[in-house]
Amino acid sequence: EVYPGRYGPEEVLALRAREGVTYSHCVPTILRMLLSAAEPHAGTLKGWKMCIGGSALPAGLAKEALECGIDIYAGYGMSETGPVMTVTRLEAPAGAVAEVDEIERRCRTGVPIPLVDLRIVDADGRDLPHDDAATGELVVRSPWATQCYVGNPSASEDLWSGGYLHTQDVARIDPQGYVQITDRIKDVIKTGGEWLSSIELEDVVSRHPDVAEVAVIAVRDERWGERPHVIVVARPGSSEVLTAERIREWISDAVRVGHLPRYAIPERVSLVEALPKTSVGKLNKRALRETYY
């Protein structure tokens, strides 16, 4: 095993080449940094298998990584689960929907690893069907999941309400057992009585060829309660000038083919130079909400 210390992209790429690293895991932000740093020599990334966790793997980022030769796929877990709970399976299982393309399959949250017991439940803790349509909170059990928060019995009781660890993630599960995280409970956008997934909207915008990074948050709206605010970082050297109207047109195209509901088209689109990150490189939506909400 090789531990890189600080995540400077040039240092990580040099370390990978020197040590012959074949497998790594990181958050999407780190992958974006590595791809940008390696762009003049993208061929050097071939033969690298990489599992992405910490936040959703955008389809646009996965496509770029594959084109550079990285065998990319998603996994899921959290600090309280030690951390891994699910890993995507690249081969199509028996009975799987044939229309699911390779990029989408690689970006899915995955299937539970051995000894993981996993369910989706409604607000009253009742099981929801595994039909790839019903969404609820993902709750899990495993031998290595944390049992409590030290010095915080109230939070520990809430964590294990009903005998399962509550992840605070909203998900759906298909008949083959594939889990798909659709949002964090706190990040779901409640607009006009409907729930809109910020992750699904981010995924669509990430596929735009001139978008480097995207974040979607809820903002207050007098009429609808909340509405999506799309915040975008343009790709350096974009073929065209990226504008808010071009982003709205891209989202409208996704709505027309049924990939998003019509209420996903945002009134607010901001173009920024960078998105705030946490100390471990994850997108800091709390900071964005403090700025825009």
C-alpha positions in Angstrom: 0.0 0.0 0.0 1.1 3.5 -0.8 -0.1 6.5 1.2 0.4 9.8 -0.6 0.0 12.2 2.3 -1.2 15.5 0.9 -3.2 15.3 -2.4 -1.2 17.4 -4.8 -2.2 16.0 -8.2 1.3 16.2 -9.7 2.8 14.5 -6.7 0.1 11.7 -6.7 0.7 11.1 -10.4 4.4 10.9 -10.0 4.0 8.5 -7.0 1.7 6.3 -8.9 4.2 6.0 -11.8 7.2 5.4 -9.5 5.5 2.8 -7.3 3.5 1.0 -10.0 0.1 1.6 -8.3 -2.7 -0.3 -10.0 -5.7 0.4 -7.7 -6.7 3.5 -5.9 -9.8 5.1 -4.3 -10.7 8.8 -3.9 -13.5 11.3 -4.0 -14.6 12.9 -7.4 -12.8 16.2 -6.7 -9.5 14.4 -6.4 -10.2 12.5 -9.7 -11.0 15.8 -11.4 -7.7 17.2 -10.2 -5.7 14.2 -11.4 -7.4 14.2 -14.9 -6.6 17.9 -15.3 -3.0 17.5 -14.2 -2.5 14.5 -16.5 -4.3 16.0 -19.5 -1.1 16.5 -21.6 0.0 12.9 -20.9 -3.4 11.2 -20.4 -2.0 7.9 -21.8 0.0 7.5 -18.5 -3.3 6.7 -16.7 -4.0 3.5 -18.5 -4.2 0.4 -16.4 -5.3 2.3 -13.3 -8.4 0.8 -11.5 -10.1 3.4 -9.3 -13.1 3.3 -7.0 -14.9 6.6 -6.3 -16.7 7.3 -3.1 -17.5 10.1 -0.7 -20.0 11.6 -3.1 -21.8 10.7 -6.3 -19.6 9.9 -9.4 -20.9 12.2 -12.1 -21.4 10.6 -15.5 -19.4 13.2 -17.3 -16.4 12.7 -15.0 -16.7 8.9 -15.4 -16.7 9.2 -19.2 -13.6 11.4 -19.2 -11.8 8.9 -16.9 -12.6 6.0 -19.1 -11.4 7.8 -22.2 -8.1 8.3 -20.3 -7.8 4.6 -19.7 -8.9 4.5 -16.0 -11.1 1.5 -15.1 -13.5 3.7 -13.0 -16.5 2.6 -10.9 -18.4 3.7 -7.8 -18.6 2.5 -4.2 -20.5 3.6 -1.2 -20.0 3.9 2.6 -19.6 6.4 5.4 -17.3 6.8 8.4 -19.9 5.1 10.6 -19.9 2.0 8.4 -16.2 1.4 8.4 -16.5 2.5 5.5 -17.6 0.3 2.6 -21.2 -1.0 2.2 -21.7 -1.4 -1.6 -19.5 -1.6 -4.7 -20.8 -1.4 -8.3 -20.7 -4.6 -10.4 -19.7 -3.9 -13.9 -21.1 -7.0 -15.6 -24.9 -6.9 -16.1 -26.7 -9.3 -13.7 -29.3 -11.7 -15.0 -32.6 -10.0 -15.7 -31.0 -6.5 -15.7 -32.4 -3.8 -17.9 -30.5 -4.0 -21.2 -30.8 -0.3 -21.9 -28.5 0.7 -19.0 -25.2 1.9 -20.7 -21.8 1.3 -19.3 -21.3 4.8 -17.9 -24.6 4.6 -16.0 -23.8 1.2 -14.6 -20.3 2.3 -13.4 -21.8 5.4 -11.7 -24.5 3.4 -9.8 -24.0 3.0 -6.0 -23.7 -0.7 -6.4 -24.6 -3.9 -4.6 -24.1 -4.8 -1.0 -20.8 -6.5 -0.2 -20.9 -9.8 1.9 -22.3 -9.5 5.4 -24.1 -6.2 4.7 -27.8 -6.2 5.4 -29.4 -3.2 3.6 -33.0 -1.8 3.3 -34.9 1.3 2.2 -37.6 2.5 4.5 -40.2 5.2 4.7 -40.5 7.9 7.4 -42.2 5.3 9.7 -39.5 2.7 9.2 -41.6 0.5 6.9 -39.9 -1.4 4.1 -40.3 -0.1 0.6 -40.3 -2.3 -2.6 -37.1 -2.9 -4.6 -38.6 -1.8 -7.9 -36.1 0.9 -8.9 -38.9 3.4 -8.4 -39.7 3.7 -4.7 -37.3 5.9 -2.7 -36.7 6.0 1.0 -33.9 6.3 3.6 -31.1 3.7 3.3 -30.6 1.8 6.5 -27.9 -0.8 7.0 -26.4 -3.4 9.3 -22.9 -5.1 9.3 -20.5 -6.6 11.8 -18.2 -3.6 11.5 -20.7 -0.7 11.6 -20.1 1.7 14.5 -22.3 1.0 17.6 -22.5 4.5 19.0 -21.2 8.1 19.0 -18.8 8.5 22.0 -20.4 10.7 24.7 -23.6 11.3 22.7 -26.2 8.7 23.7 -29.1 10.7 22.1 -27.4 10.7 18.7 -26.5 7.1 19.1 -30.1 6.1 19.7 -31.2 8.0 16.6 -28.5 6.4 14.6 -29.7 2.9 15.4 -33.5 3.6 15.6 -35.3 0.3 14.7 -32.1 -1.8 14.9 -30.6 -0.5 11.7 -28.0 2.3 11.2 -29.7 5.3 9.6 -27.5 6.7 6.8 -29.5 9.9 6.1 -29.2 9.0 2.4 -32.2 8.7 0.1 -32.0 5.7 -2.3 -33.9 3.3 -4.5 -33.1 -0.4 -5.1 -33.8 -2.3 -8.3 -35.0 -6.0 -8.5 -31.4 -7.1 -9.0 -30.3 -5.5 -5.8 -28.5 -2.5 -7.2 -28.6 0.5 -4.9 -28.8 4.0 -6.3 -28.3 6.9 -3.9 -30.5 9.8 -5.1 -29.7 12.4 -2.5 -28.9 13.2 1.1 -32.1 13.8 3.1 -30.9 17.4 3.8 -30.1 18.0 0.1 -33.4 16.9 -1.5 -35.1 19.9 -3.1 -38.8 20.2 -2.1 -40.4 22.2 -4.9 -44.2 22.7 -5.2 -44.9 19.5 -3.2 -42.5 17.4 -5.4 -39.1 16.0 -4.5 -36.2 16.8 -6.9 -32.9 15.1 -6.6 -29.9 17.4 -6.6 -27.7 14.5 -7.5 -29.7 13.6 -10.6 -29.7 17.2 -11.8 -25.9 17.4 -11.2 -25.4 14.3 -13.2 -27.2 15.7 -16.2 -25.3 19.0 -16.1 -21.9 17.2 -15.6 -22.4 15.6 -19.1 -22.2 19.0 -20.8 -18.9 19.1 -22.7 -18.0 22.6 -21.3 -18.7 21.8 -17.6 -15.8 21.0 -15.3 -17.7 20.8 -12.0 -21.3 21.4 -10.9 -23.3 21.7 -7.7 -27.0 22.0 -7.2 -28.6 23.3 -4.0 -32.1 24.3 -2.9 -32.9 28.0 -2.5 -36.0 29.6 -1.0 -38.8 30.5 -3.3 -42.0 32.3 -2.3 -44.2 30.4 -4.7 -42.8 26.9 -4.7 -41.1 26.7 -1.3 -37.7 25.7 -2.8 -36.2 25.8 -6.3 -32.9 24.4 -7.6 -29.9 26.7 -8.0 -27.3 25.3 -10.4 -23.7 26.4 -9.8 -21.2 25.6 -12.5 -17.4 25.8 -13.1 -16.6 26.0 -16.8 -14.0 23.7 -18.3 -10.7 25.5 -19.1 -10.4 26.1 -22.8 -14.1 25.4 -23.5 -15.1 25.3 -27.2 -17.7 28.0 -26.5 -18.4 30.6 -23.9 -20.5 28.8 -21.2 -23.6 30.8 -20.2 -26.5 30.3 -17.8 -28.9 30.1 -20.8 -26.8 27.3 -22.4 -27.0 25.3 -19.2 -30.8 25.8 -19.0 -31.1 24.6 -22.6 -29.1 21.5 -21.8 -31.3 20.7 -18.9 -34.4 21.4 -21.0 -33.2 18.8 -23.5 -32.9 16.3 -20.7 -36.5 17.1 -19.7 -37.8 16.6 -23.2 -36.4 13.1 -23.4 -37.7 12.2 -19.9 -34.4 12.1 -18.0 -35.6 14.9 -15.6 -39.0 16.2 -14.6 -40.0 19.6 -16.0 -39.7 21.3 -12.6 -36.0 20.6 -12.7 -35.4 23.5 -15.1 -33.8 26.2 -12.9 -34.4 29.9 -12.8 -31.1 30.4 -11.1 -27.8 29.4 -12.7 -24.4 30.8 -11.5 -21.0 30.4 -13.1 -18.1 30.6 -10.7 -14.4 30.1 -10.8 -14.3 27.3 -8.1 -16.6 25.4 -5.8 -15.9 25.2 -2.0 -14.5 21.9 -0.8 -14.1 20.3 2.6 -10.7 19.3 4.1 -11.0 15.9 2.4 -11.8 17.3 -1.0 -15.6 16.8 -0.9 -18.0 19.4 -2.3 -19.0 21.7 0.6 -22.7 22.2 0.1 -23.1 23.7 3.5 -20.9 26.6 2.5 -22.9 27.0 -0.7 -26.2 27.1 1.2 -24.8 29.7 3.5 -23.8 31.8 0.4 -27.0 31.4 -1.7 -29.9 30.1 0.4 
